[in-house]
Amino acid sequence: MRHPMTSPTADPISDMLPRLRARARKLCRTHDEAEDLTQETALRLWQALHRDGDITAPDRYAMITLHNLARSRWRSRHETEELADDMAQTAPAAPARLACAELRAAIMRLPADQAHLMALVLAGESSPQVLAARHGVPVGTVMSRLARARAKLRVDMGLEGKASVVELL
């Protein structure tokens, strides 16, 4: 069966349509996509021949155009899957980051001795004995400063009574 666009003529575009169509079938998923690609290539070649007229190798020009159009279509094709609410793997990090930033700002507003101790605790130092030795003060003083700092932070952060700072996160 002969394709309607491939009648034997002296037109170079009509003569190369079977080769373009065959190559397009190798580059496309479906017959319809290949036909669209072939027609788009033929149109571009026709426009170039009538616009410039100085194309010395129309068959080569057509094959390069065909490949470029196919590549352009591949790049523009985005296979995406619609996301559902239950597909989320992790909780959003923004609220935790904001809470940490607010906590750091509240620590900076404490008196200097309390702020320094809380900064060390925040950095991972949890032993009152190590903190006392590092500052050259009794363990009881460190415990008292930490207790006052935590009480002030609870008030500043809007936590109730003996609530843990973990509730901020």
GROMACS elastic network, one bead per residue, 0.5 to 0.9 nm:
[ bonds ]
;  ai    aj funct       b0    kb
    2     5     6  0.84644   500
    2     6     6  0.69941   500
    2     7     6  0.80371   500
    3     6     6  0.55532   500
    3     7     6  0.78562   500
    3    18     6  0.86876   500
    4     7     6  0.68325   500
    5    14     6  0.67432   500
    5    17     6  0.77757   500
    6     9     6  0.83669   500
    6    13     6  0.89825   500
    6    14     6  0.53491   500
    6    15     6  0.68709   500
    6    16     6  0.85734   500
    6    17     6  0.65549   500
    6    18     6  0.73402   500
    7    14     6  0.68688   500
    7    15     6  0.81193   500
    8    11     6  0.81964   500
    8    14     6  0.71951   500
    8    15     6  0.68833   500
    9    12     6  0.79892   500
    9    14     6  0.68965   500
    9    15     6  0.71887   500
   10    13     6  0.88196   500
   10    14     6  0.79604   500
   10    15     6  0.75956   500
   11    14     6  0.55320   500
   11    15     6  0.64888   500
   12    15     6  0.51017   500
   12    16     6  0.63614   500
   12    17     6  0.88161   500
   12    58     6  0.75837   500
   12    59     6  0.80847   500
   13    16     6  0.53833   500
   13    17     6  0.62980   500
   13    42     6  0.65266   500
   13    45     6  0.76078   500
   13    46     6  0.73220   500
   13    58     6  0.80868   500
   13    59     6  0.82233   500
   13    62     6  0.87463   500
   14    17     6  0.53361   500
   14    18     6  0.81617   500
   14    42     6  0.85582   500
   15    18     6  0.72486   500
   15    19     6  0.84912   500
   16    19     6  0.54726   500
   16    20     6  0.62228   500
   16    21     6  0.86007   500
   16    59     6  0.68251   500
   16    62     6  0.85958   500
   17    21     6  0.58648   500
   17    22     6  0.84609   500
   17    38     6  0.73508   500
   17    39     6  0.86704   500
   17    42     6  0.76156   500
   18    21     6  0.50554   500
   18    22     6  0.61097   500
   18    23     6  0.86212   500
   19    22     6  0.51111   500
   19    23     6  0.61818   500
   19    24     6  0.84834   500
   19    63     6  0.89831   500
   20    23     6  0.52082   500
   20    24     6  0.59805   500
   20    25     6  0.86141   500
   20    37     6  0.88454   500
   20    38     6  0.59790   500
   20    41     6  0.81811   500
   20    42     6  0.85088   500
   20    59     6  0.89292   500
   20    62     6  0.76922   500
   20    63     6  0.69587   500
   20    66     6  0.75377   500
   21    24     6  0.50157   500
   21    25     6  0.62118   500
   21    26     6  0.88708   500
   21    34     6  0.66708   500
   21    35     6  0.66259   500
   21    37     6  0.81907   500
   21    38     6  0.55628   500
   21    39     6  0.87121   500
   22    25     6  0.52641   500
   22    26     6  0.67722   500
   22    34     6  0.83848   500
   23    26     6  0.52672   500
   23    27     6  0.65582   500
   23    28     6  0.89346   500
   23    34     6  0.83823   500
   23    38     6  0.87495   500
   23    63     6  0.83470   500
   23    66     6  0.83857   500
   24    27     6  0.50109   500
   24    28     6  0.60814   500
   24    31     6  0.87385   500
   24    33     6  0.82133   500
   24    35     6  0.73582   500
   24    36     6  0.89458   500
   24    37     6  0.64689   500
   24    38     6  0.63026   500
   24    66     6  0.72709   500
   24    67     6  0.83728   500
   24    70     6  0.80758   500
   25    28     6  0.53583   500
   25    29     6  0.74607   500
   25    30     6  0.72969   500
   25    31     6  0.63715   500
   25    33     6  0.80366   500
   25    35     6  0.78526   500
   25    37     6  0.89977   500
   25    38     6  0.89951   500
   26    29     6  0.79354   500
   26    34     6  0.80763   500
   27    34     6  0.73483   500
   27    67     6  0.81088   500
   27    70     6  0.68054   500
   28    31     6  0.74009   500
   28    32     6  0.86795   500
   28    33     6  0.59559   500
   28    34     6  0.54099   500
   28    37     6  0.83192   500
   28    70     6  0.76089   500
   29    32     6  0.85930   500
   29    33     6  0.68260   500
   29    34     6  0.76087   500
   30    33     6  0.52828   500
   30    34     6  0.63423   500
   30    35     6  0.87156   500
   31    34     6  0.50628   500
   31    35     6  0.61762   500
   31    36     6  0.86754   500
   32    35     6  0.50473   500
   32    36     6  0.61896   500
   32    37     6  0.85677   500
   33    36     6  0.50880   500
   33    37     6  0.61105   500
   33    38     6  0.85636   500
   34    37     6  0.50546   500
   34    38     6  0.61043   500
   34    39     6  0.86354   500
   35    38     6  0.50456   500
   35    39     6  0.61946   500
   35    40     6  0.85654   500
   36    39     6  0.51831   500
   36    40     6  0.60876   500
   36    41     6  0.85411   500
   37    40     6  0.51122   500
   37    41     6  0.61074   500
   37    42     6  0.85856   500
   37    66     6  0.69552   500
   37    69     6  0.72253   500
   37    70     6  0.71537   500
   38    41     6  0.51407   500
   38    42     6  0.61519   500
   38    43     6  0.86010   500
   38    66     6  0.71762   500
   39    42     6  0.50317   500
   39    43     6  0.60929   500
   39    44     6  0.86051   500
   40    43     6  0.51160   500
   40    44     6  0.62282   500
   40    45     6  0.86365   500
   40    66     6  0.81915   500
   40    69     6  0.82066   500
   41    44     6  0.51349   500
   41    45     6  0.61463   500
   41    46     6  0.85609   500
   41    62     6  0.63808   500
   41    63     6  0.82524   500
   41    65     6  0.61514   500
   41    66     6  0.55099   500
   41    69     6  0.75842   500
   42    45     6  0.50911   500
   42    46     6  0.60660   500
   42    47     6  0.85715   500
   42    62     6  0.72305   500
   42    66     6  0.87632   500
   43    46     6  0.50820   500
   43    47     6  0.61442   500
   43    48     6  0.85757   500
   44    47     6  0.51071   500
   44    48     6  0.61174   500
   44    49     6  0.85843   500
   44    62     6  0.81626   500
   44    65     6  0.77637   500
   45    48     6  0.50712   500
   45    49     6  0.60817   500
   45    50     6  0.85979   500
   45    58     6  0.73792   500
   45    61     6  0.74136   500
   45    62     6  0.61014   500
   45    65     6  0.79659   500
   46    49     6  0.51617   500
   46    50     6  0.62295   500
   46    51     6  0.84526   500
   47    50     6  0.52532   500
   47    51     6  0.58442   500
   47    52     6  0.83167   500
   48    51     6  0.50215   500
   48    52     6  0.56538   500
   48    53     6  0.68886   500
   48    54     6  0.87410   500
   48    55     6  0.77852   500
   49    52     6  0.56138   500
   49    54     6  0.72155   500
   49    55     6  0.65987   500
   49    58     6  0.81823   500
   50    53     6  0.56135   500
   51    54     6  0.88866   500
   52    55     6  0.71802   500
   53    56     6  0.85028   500
   55    58     6  0.60035   500
   55    61     6  0.76646   500
   56    61     6  0.87123   500
   57    60     6  0.54679   500
   57    61     6  0.62228   500
   57    62     6  0.86642   500
   58    62     6  0.59391   500
   58    63     6  0.86008   500
   59    62     6  0.50957   500
   59    63     6  0.63072   500
   59    64     6  0.87262   500
   60    63     6  0.51875   500
   60    64     6  0.62367   500
   60    65     6  0.85211   500
   61    64     6  0.52833   500
   61    65     6  0.60998   500
   61    66     6  0.85647   500
   62    65     6  0.50250   500
   62    66     6  0.60172   500
   62    67     6  0.86635   500
   63    67     6  0.62479   500
   63    68     6  0.85848   500
   64    67     6  0.51897   500
   64    68     6  0.61332   500
   64    69     6  0.85785   500
   65    68     6  0.50626   500
   65    69     6  0.60500   500
   65    70     6  0.85051   500
   66    69     6  0.52431   500
   66    70     6  0.61645   500
   66    71     6  0.86102   500
   67    70     6  0.50692   500
   67    71     6  0.60761   500
   67    72     6  0.85105   500
   68    71     6  0.50704   500
   68    72     6  0.60855   500
   68    73     6  0.86366   500
   69    72     6  0.50012   500
   69    73     6  0.62371   500
   69    74     6  0.86855   500
   70    73     6  0.51205   500
   70    74     6  0.62626   500
   70    75     6  0.87369   500
   71    74     6  0.50623   500
   71    75     6  0.62680   500
   71    76     6  0.86783   500
   72    75     6  0.52317   500
   72    76     6  0.62626   500
   72    77     6  0.87115   500
   73    76     6  0.51466   500
   73    77     6  0.61396   500
   74    77     6  0.52973   500
   74    78     6  0.84212   500
   75    78     6  0.76563   500
   83    86     6  0.83595   500
   83    87     6  0.65258   500
   83    88     6  0.83762   500
   84    87     6  0.54498   500
   84    88     6  0.77596   500
   85    88     6  0.62324   500
   86    89     6  0.82249   500
   88    91     6  0.74772   500
   90    93     6  0.84004   500
   92    95     6  0.70523   500
   92    96     6  0.81191   500
   93    96     6  0.54930   500
   93    97     6  0.62024   500
   93    98     6  0.87144   500
   94    97     6  0.50921   500
   94    98     6  0.60983   500
   94    99     6  0.85714   500
   95    98     6  0.51266   500
   95    99     6  0.61469   500
   95   100     6  0.86394   500
   95   169     6  0.72601   500
   96    99     6  0.50652   500
   96   100     6  0.61765   500
   96   101     6  0.85975   500
   96   168     6  0.76242   500
   97   100     6  0.50806   500
   97   101     6  0.61382   500
   97   102     6  0.85737   500
   97   169     6  0.81547   500
   98   101     6  0.50422   500
   98   102     6  0.61076   500
   98   103     6  0.85216   500
   98   169     6  0.87949   500
   99   102     6  0.50634   500
   99   103     6  0.60858   500
   99   104     6  0.86274   500
   99   168     6  0.59560   500
   99   169     6  0.60631   500
  100   104     6  0.61479   500
  100   105     6  0.85712   500
  100   168     6  0.80076   500
  100   169     6  0.74485   500
  101   104     6  0.51415   500
  101   105     6  0.61968   500
  101   106     6  0.86163   500
  102   105     6  0.50805   500
  102   106     6  0.61473   500
  102   107     6  0.86305   500
  102   157     6  0.78470   500
  103   106     6  0.50277   500
  103   107     6  0.61644   500
  103   108     6  0.86747   500
  103   153     6  0.77332   500
  103   156     6  0.89169   500
  103   157     6  0.73364   500
  103   165     6  0.87908   500
  103   168     6  0.85102   500
  104   107     6  0.50396   500
  104   108     6  0.62982   500
  104   109     6  0.88616   500
  104   119     6  0.83068   500
  104   122     6  0.89328   500
  105   108     6  0.51332   500
  105   109     6  0.65920   500
  106   109     6  0.51811   500
  106   110     6  0.68433   500
  106   152     6  0.88133   500
  106   153     6  0.64617   500
  106   156     6  0.67278   500
  106   157     6  0.75579   500
  107   110     6  0.53680   500
  107   111     6  0.86757   500
  107   114     6  0.82035   500
  107   115     6  0.54572   500
  107   116     6  0.85969   500
  107   118     6  0.69270   500
  107   119     6  0.74070   500
  107   149     6  0.80643   500
  107   153     6  0.71168   500
  108   111     6  0.80160   500
  108   112     6  0.80676   500
  108   115     6  0.59678   500
  108   116     6  0.86710   500
  108   119     6  0.86932   500
  109   112     6  0.83821   500
  109   115     6  0.74958   500
  110   113     6  0.81425   500
  110   114     6  0.61495   500
  110   115     6  0.52113   500
  110   116     6  0.88956   500
  110   149     6  0.69280   500
  110   152     6  0.77856   500
  110   153     6  0.82346   500
  111   114     6  0.55008   500
  111   115     6  0.59199   500
  111   116     6  0.85764   500
  111   149     6  0.84075   500
  112   115     6  0.50312   500
  112   116     6  0.60363   500
  112   117     6  0.86388   500
  113   116     6  0.53282   500
  113   117     6  0.64230   500
  113   118     6  0.87582   500
  113   145     6  0.76150   500
  114   117     6  0.52124   500
  114   118     6  0.61122   500
  114   119     6  0.85124   500
  114   142     6  0.87257   500
  114   145     6  0.56426   500
  114   146     6  0.64578   500
  114   148     6  0.78195   500
  114   149     6  0.56993   500
  115   118     6  0.51325   500
  115   119     6  0.60200   500
  115   120     6  0.86551   500
  115   149     6  0.74495   500
  116   119     6  0.51103   500
  116   120     6  0.63850   500
  116   121     6  0.87770   500
  117   120     6  0.51757   500
  117   121     6  0.63169   500
  117   122     6  0.86159   500
  117   131     6  0.74218   500
  117   142     6  0.78078   500
  117   145     6  0.78623   500
  117   146     6  0.69542   500
  117   149     6  0.87557   500
  118   122     6  0.59705   500
  118   123     6  0.84637   500
  118   146     6  0.68894   500
  118   149     6  0.73414   500
  118   150     6  0.83781   500
  119   123     6  0.61356   500
  119   124     6  0.87789   500
  119   125     6  0.89345   500
  120   124     6  0.65034   500
  120   125     6  0.55763   500
  120   126     6  0.79913   500
  120   131     6  0.81196   500
  121   124     6  0.51614   500
  121   126     6  0.54196   500
  121   127     6  0.84243   500
  121   131     6  0.88436   500
  122   125     6  0.71757   500
  122   126     6  0.84461   500
  123   126     6  0.88583   500
  125   128     6  0.83559   500
  125   130     6  0.78972   500
  125   131     6  0.75824   500
  126   129     6  0.89143   500
  126   130     6  0.81627   500
  126   131     6  0.80068   500
  127   130     6  0.53731   500
  127   131     6  0.63842   500
  127   132     6  0.86580   500
  128   131     6  0.50034   500
  128   132     6  0.59499   500
  128   133     6  0.85283   500
  128   139     6  0.60716   500
  128   140     6  0.85715   500
  128   142     6  0.63785   500
  128   143     6  0.67146   500
  129   132     6  0.50614   500
  129   133     6  0.61418   500
  129   134     6  0.85233   500
  129   138     6  0.83666   500
  129   139     6  0.58308   500
  129   142     6  0.84000   500
  130   133     6  0.51353   500
  130   134     6  0.60382   500
  130   135     6  0.86335   500
  130   139     6  0.87583   500
  131   134     6  0.50887   500
  131   135     6  0.62276   500
  131   136     6  0.84111   500
  131   137     6  0.85236   500
  131   139     6  0.78577   500
  131   142     6  0.70175   500
  132   135     6  0.52745   500
  132   136     6  0.57515   500
  132   137     6  0.51247   500
  132   138     6  0.56934   500
  132   139     6  0.51600   500
  132   140     6  0.84328   500
  132   141     6  0.78073   500
  132   142     6  0.59554   500
  132   143     6  0.89097   500
  133   136     6  0.50566   500
  133   137     6  0.66949   500
  133   138     6  0.78058   500
  133   139     6  0.81067   500
  134   137     6  0.81094   500
  135   138     6  0.87321   500
  135   142     6  0.87527   500
  137   140     6  0.82836   500
  137   141     6  0.64681   500
  137   142     6  0.71565   500
  138   141     6  0.53673   500
  138   142     6  0.67307   500
  138   143     6  0.89115   500
  139   142     6  0.51395   500
  139   143     6  0.62123   500
  139   144     6  0.86081   500
  140   143     6  0.50285   500
  140   144     6  0.60594   500
  140   145     6  0.85799   500
  141   144     6  0.50485   500
  141   145     6  0.61057   500
  141   146     6  0.85157   500
  142   145     6  0.51890   500
  142   146     6  0.60884   500
  142   147     6  0.85283   500
  143   146     6  0.51669   500
  143   147     6  0.60728   500
  143   148     6  0.86491   500
  144   147     6  0.51041   500
  144   148     6  0.62033   500
  144   149     6  0.85165   500
  145   148     6  0.51901   500
  145   149     6  0.60245   500
  145   150     6  0.85486   500
  146   150     6  0.60195   500
  146   151     6  0.85094   500
  147   150     6  0.51821   500
  147   151     6  0.61498   500
  147   152     6  0.86388   500
  148   151     6  0.51246   500
  148   152     6  0.61867   500
  148   153     6  0.85855   500
  149   152     6  0.51749   500
  149   153     6  0.61138   500
  149   154     6  0.86496   500
  150   154     6  0.61358   500
  150   155     6  0.87014   500
  150   165     6  0.86520   500
  151   154     6  0.51868   500
  151   155     6  0.64778   500
  151   156     6  0.87408   500
  151   161     6  0.81872   500
  151   162     6  0.81670   500
  152   155     6  0.51907   500
  152   156     6  0.61240   500
  152   157     6  0.85072   500
  153   157     6  0.58100   500
  153   158     6  0.82360   500
  153   159     6  0.82459   500
  153   165     6  0.86260   500
  154   157     6  0.51814   500
  154   158     6  0.58705   500
  154   160     6  0.67627   500
  154   161     6  0.75172   500
  154   162     6  0.80765   500
  154   163     6  0.74813   500
  154   164     6  0.83560   500
  154   165     6  0.75932   500
  155   158     6  0.51781   500
  155   159     6  0.61385   500
  155   160     6  0.75299   500
  155   161     6  0.86178   500
  156   159     6  0.78717   500
  157   165     6  0.88686   500
  157   168     6  0.81397   500
  159   162     6  0.80542   500
  159   163     6  0.60196   500
  159   164     6  0.79829   500
  159   165     6  0.79766   500
  159   167     6  0.82271   500
  159   168     6  0.82282   500
  160   163     6  0.55677   500
  160   164     6  0.89118   500
  163   166     6  0.83364   500
  163   167     6  0.72506   500
  164   167     6  0.57548   500
  164   168     6  0.79539   500
  165   168     6  0.55116   500
  165   169     6  0.76271   500
  166   169     6  0.55193   500
